[in-house]
Amino acid sequence: MTISINAAAAQGITYLRKSIWAIRLDHLKIDILNGTPGPWVHLYSPFNKVCNGMDPVGIFCFTLDYDDPEWEVYEGPLADSDEYKAAQAAYDVYEGKL
């Protein structure tokens, strides 16, 4: 089932992802303000710490179409889970090499 960012916010759903993303742990967290999504998202990806120096990465999303139903509800492991932390650790070999 796909959903738009606006519909997700209206339903109180904060974690979303796209099925076409190659890394199954990559996902967004939206902030909900008075039932609507804020103008930013937080991109979580185990590779973020290596390539961006932090995880999550905040993204100001003025270019996203919040009505486009292209998102799925993310129900995978969150950043504080052992599985997510193990996926981050797998990228440690790249630290300082990019």
N, C-alpha and C positions, 0 to 999 in steps of 0.2 A: 504494500500500500504506500502510495506517495502522498505528500502533503506540502503545502506551501509554508513559508516561514510565518506569515500572518496567521494562518489557521493553526499552526503549532502553538504559537504564542497564546491565541485565544483559548486553546485547550490546556494551557499550562505545561506544554512539552518544551523542554529546554535543550535536549540533545538531539542533533540531526546529523545525517551524513548523506552522501550520494553513492548509489550502488556502483557507479563506474570507477570510484576511487580504488586504486590497486591495494592499498594497505587497509585491511579491515578494521584496524584500530583508529584510523583517522576519523575525526568527527568535529562538529562545531557545537559550541554551547552558546545559546542566545540568552541575552538578558531580557526579562519581561518587565515592562514598566506600565502599570495600569492596564494590563491585558494586551498590550501591543509590544512588538519587539523593539529593542533599542537600535540605534544606528550603528552598532558595532557587534561583532561576533568574536568568539575566542576559538581559534583553531588549535585543536589538540592533534599531535602526531608524535609518535615515538622518535622520529628523526628530527624533530624541531630543535632539541637541545644542541645537536651537532651543527645544523645548518643555520639556526637563528639565535643560538645562545640561551634560549628559554623555551619553556613549554608550559602553558599555551602561548600562542602569539595572538595579540589583539589586532583585529582588523576593522577599520572603519569602512562600513559597507554601503556607501552611497551608490554603488554600481549594481548591487544585487536587486533582482526583481523579487520582492517579498511576496508577490501574489502567484508566482510560478510554482506549480505543484511538482517540483523536481526532487524533493527531499524525502528521505526515509527517516523514521524514528530510529535513533541509535540506541541499541540495548546491549551493547558490548561492554567490556571492562572499562572502567574509568581510570583516570590518571593515578589514583592512589591504590589501585589493585596490584597484586603481585604479578599478574600476567602482563599488564601494561608496563610496569617497571622492568620486567625481564626483557620486553621488546625494546625498551630504551637502552638497556645495558648491551644488547646485541649490536647497537650502533657505536658503542664506545671505541671500537677499533678505528673509526674514522676521525675521532677527535683530533683537531689540529692538522688534519691532512687535506682539508678542503680549501 
